[in-house]
Amino acid sequence: MSPLLYLAQRGTAAILTVTVAVHLGTIVYAVRGGLTAGEILARTQGNAAFLAFYVVFVLAAAIHAPIGLRSILREWTAWRGRSLDAAMVAFSALLTVLGLRAALAVFLA
């Protein structure tokens, strides 16, 4: 793995540690508080802080996951080279588009 990919993987892991913990903590808090899906949506709709948080979450995941998947595929299969790299860039783009679309849907709902 190149030094740049190594640093990107580790850096996004640190970001994901925080964002996943906050995300799960928020879910537990909301569920234990008896909030309905509608009440949760009402609290997050139009909230720029929630949007910014989930944009960071999505971008970190869209960088982190393809790097890890690339490493696994290189180790477990014979897939190497530009086609693997291109597939992981496409996978990253897909995660980015779908994740940002979901975050925007909650924000704009």
MOZIQUI-V33462 format. One record per residue. N is the residue number from 0. RES is the residue in three letters. SS is DSSP state (H for helix, E for strand, C for the rest). PSI is psi in whole degrees, -180 to 180 (* if undefined). D_CENTER is the distance of its C-alpha to the mean C-alpha in whole Angstrom. Layout:
# MOZIQUI-V33462
[[N,RES,SS,PSI,D_CENTER] [N,RES,SS,PSI,D_CENTER]]
This chain:
# MOZIQUI-V33462
[[0,MET,C,139,21] [1,SER,C,157,22] [2,PRO,H,-36,22] [3,LEU,H,-45,19] [4,LEU,H,-39,17] [5,TYR,H,-48,18] [6,LEU,H,-40,17] [7,ALA,H,-42,14] [8,GLN,H,-47,13] [9,ARG,H,-39,14] [10,GLY,H,-45,13] [11,THR,H,-28,9] [12,ALA,H,-41,10] [13,ALA,H,-43,12] [14,ILE,H,-45,10] [15,LEU,H,-31,8] [16,THR,H,-46,11] [17,VAL,H,-48,12] [18,THR,H,-38,9] [19,VAL,H,-42,9] [20,ALA,H,-45,13] [21,VAL,H,-44,13] [22,HIS,H,-50,11] [23,LEU,H,-40,13] [24,GLY,H,-39,16] [25,THR,H,-41,16] [26,ILE,H,-47,16] [27,VAL,H,-45,19] [28,TYR,H,-45,21] [29,ALA,H,-43,21] [30,VAL,H,-45,22] [31,ARG,H,-27,25] [32,GLY,C,-5,26] [33,GLY,C,17,26] [34,LEU,C,141,24] [35,THR,C,169,24] [36,ALA,H,-39,21] [37,GLY,H,-41,23] [38,GLU,H,-39,24] [39,ILE,H,-45,20] [40,LEU,H,-40,20] [41,ALA,H,-34,23] [42,ARG,H,-30,21] [43,THR,H,-23,18] [44,GLN,C,126,19] [45,GLY,C,4,20] [46,ASN,C,107,19] [47,ALA,H,-32,18] [48,ALA,H,-42,16] [49,PHE,H,-42,14] [50,LEU,H,-47,13] [51,ALA,H,-43,13] [52,PHE,H,-48,11] [53,TYR,H,-26,8] [54,VAL,H,-45,8] [55,VAL,H,-44,8] [56,PHE,H,-51,5] [57,VAL,H,-47,3] [58,LEU,H,-40,6] [59,ALA,H,-44,5] [60,ALA,H,-38,3] [61,ALA,H,-21,5] [62,ILE,H,-46,8] [63,HIS,H,-52,8] [64,ALA,H,-48,8] [65,PRO,H,-32,11] [66,ILE,H,-44,13] [67,GLY,H,-43,13] [68,LEU,H,-39,14] [69,ARG,H,-45,16] [70,SER,H,-43,18] [71,ILE,H,-46,19] [72,LEU,H,-37,20] [73,ARG,H,-34,22] [74,GLU,H,-39,24] [75,TRP,H,-15,24] [76,THR,C,178,25] [77,ALA,C,5,27] [78,TRP,C,121,25] [79,ARG,C,173,25] [80,GLY,C,-162,25] [81,ARG,H,-32,24] [82,SER,H,-39,23] [83,LEU,H,-46,21] [84,ASP,H,-42,19] [85,ALA,H,-40,19] [86,ALA,H,-39,18] [87,MET,H,-34,15] [88,VAL,H,-43,15] [89,ALA,H,-42,15] [90,PHE,H,-42,12] [91,SER,H,-43,10] [92,ALA,H,-41,11] [93,LEU,H,-47,11] [94,LEU,H,-41,7] [95,THR,H,-51,8] [96,VAL,H,-49,11] [97,LEU,H,-42,10] [98,GLY,H,-45,7] [99,LEU,H,-35,9] [100,ARG,H,-42,12] [101,ALA,H,-45,11] [102,ALA,H,-43,11] [103,LEU,H,-35,14] [104,ALA,H,-41,16] [105,VAL,H,-42,15] [106,PHE,H,-41,16] [107,LEU,H,-8,19] [108,ALA,C,*,20]]
